[in-house]
């Protein structure tokens, strides 16, 4: 099964993808991670990408598509794939169709995690982690049991990501709407788009995603 997980940063795509990887043996293909890995491994596509990035230019759709193709070629045909961060444009959506068709694969589901912008801002801006062990916390939803002491390791230092601020989050949301809006109609015309409440409890979101996938298998 091949699926696309859509949703703005903070919607929970990473969490849900990791659960699918753990429970169903699927492989998460994140374009950012794959680009870095290809550059490090110095594959032909990776070398092309490195030259473009070192020149300070954006990596082309052709290179990104090549990275996706390389990754799929390294998997068995039976391995399910989760596309994360790709496609971002209509051109990439059409490229993905060709990439899958060339390898005898089809796209089964596009699942969008819907979020409320104001609630997402609250969710993201409240995040912080233990500087020692990386345990995650939140100002409202998951505070430390004892003030300023990590529940897991007893550490006293905590940190926040510099881009976890309201202005950045709202900019990301606007970018997501601008990039994703033209893509969804392509898949809606095929009747493969499903939407899940990304603001629900994590386990509820997982249950909804699994139900969508299991419905396809029935």
Secondary structure, DSSP 8 states (H G I E B T S, - for coil): -EEEEE--TTSSHHHHHHHHHHHH--EEEEHHHHHHHHHHHT-HHHHHHHHHHHTT----HHHHHHHHHHHHHTS-TT--EEEES---SHHHHHHHHHHHHHTT----EEEEEE--HHHHHHHHHTEEEETTT--EEETTTB--SBTTB-TTT----EE--TT-SHHHHHHHHHHHHHHHHHHHHHHHTTT-EEEEETTS-HHHHHHHHHHHHHHHH-
